[in-house]
């Protein structure tokens, strides 16, 4: 077969798969829209519509080829901001609270947001941390004893800070929310959470 013929054949072969993908994505978005009838257009734009990185992950079923993966990592590293005082290790007691808080930012009718509700990281939904908290999920790896494993050094604090700011700066298409990039936690709050994971006094390490 000549080259144009081969390319034509490939394009034709790829078409049904592509059409199926587009159909699935359209139906998924439609289901999301119907699930959040109370969402305003602003909430749709900032919370529910996929940004470029999410769209790339969806298009590649969360396993992007190396060039796209590198692009996601590079883009996710952009715009990392640190607390004004430069301290990446905050107060572990504040971090402990933030790791448990699962309220804040709700969209919907069943449990709408209460004014003034504090947003937290809801880290326990996916991670085991301090062992006294028994209601911990396992979508993410256990972080019990994390500081002992990683060491309480400036380098590890920087890594954990950046990881919480945007998990995809290390693991493209990670299921972990991008707390800093999406403005969910402030730089100071991220530093508190870093302390909760690394401080030798924190129950995560005792
Ligand atoms: C929706 C689930 C989810 C939530 C919520 C979540 N994570 Fe994660 N996290 C993951 C997954 C999945 C991984 C493994 C993939 C990766 O490295 O990104 C991970 C990885 C990590 C790692 C790297 C662990 C290692 O192997 O070195 C750290 C640190 C971490 N999470 C901290 C946190 C903190 C702190 C919070 C709360 C502020 C949090 N996570 C909230 C899912 C979650």
Boltz pocket constraint, residues with backbone or C-beta under 6 A from the ligand:
constraints:
  - pocket:
      binder: B
      contacts: [[A, 98], [A, 99], [A, 121], [A, 122], [A, 123], [A, 124], [A, 125], [A, 126], [A, 127], [A, 139], [A, 140], [A, 141], [A, 143], [A, 160], [A, 163], [A, 164], [A, 167], [A, 168], [A, 171], [A, 174], [A, 175], [A, 176], [A, 177], [A, 179], [A, 193]]
      max_distance: 6.0
